[in-house]
Amino acid sequence: EREAEDPHRPPATPTSQQELSYGPLIMSLDLLSAKIDRKMDELNKLSTSLVEAGAGPEVERLAYASEEMKGILEEAVRSLDQYR
């Protein structure tokens, strides 16, 4: 026995229309990562200058962390290439 269709239920849409579009999210990440990359460059230059001027190991870690953050961000962006 077949059940009657619910007249209030919207018609089924093809799977491709139900899938999330990653395009806008990836474009946003690209824009944000470019800004962060520039800021990490600035942080690296500043912290390197401060270390050269005698700042302590905490500031030296900033230089290292800024480079590490750039690498992590680059890897994350690259990992999303499959969704472009």
Contacts in CASP RR format, 6 or more apart in sequence:
PFRMAT RR
TARGET T0000
AUTHOR 0000-0000-0000
METHOD contacts of the structure
MODEL  1
EREAEDPHRPPATPTSQQELSYGPLIMSLDLLSAKIDRKMDELNKLSTSL
VEAGAGPEVERLAYASEEMKGILEEAVRSLDQYR
22 80 0 8 1.000
22 83 0 8 1.000
22 84 0 8 1.000
23 83 0 8 1.000
23 84 0 8 1.000
26 80 0 8 1.000
26 83 0 8 1.000
26 84 0 8 1.000
29 76 0 8 1.000
29 77 0 8 1.000
29 80 0 8 1.000
30 77 0 8 1.000
33 73 0 8 1.000
33 74 0 8 1.000
33 76 0 8 1.000
33 77 0 8 1.000
36 69 0 8 1.000
36 73 0 8 1.000
37 70 0 8 1.000
37 73 0 8 1.000
37 74 0 8 1.000
40 66 0 8 1.000
40 67 0 8 1.000
40 69 0 8 1.000
40 70 0 8 1.000
40 73 0 8 1.000
41 66 0 8 1.000
41 70 0 8 1.000
43 62 0 8 1.000
43 63 0 8 1.000
43 66 0 8 1.000
44 62 0 8 1.000
44 63 0 8 1.000
44 66 0 8 1.000
44 67 0 8 1.000
47 55 0 8 1.000
47 59 0 8 1.000
47 60 0 8 1.000
47 62 0 8 1.000
47 63 0 8 1.000
47 66 0 8 1.000
48 63 0 8 1.000
50 59 0 8 1.000
51 59 0 8 1.000
51 60 0 8 1.000
51 63 0 8 1.000
END
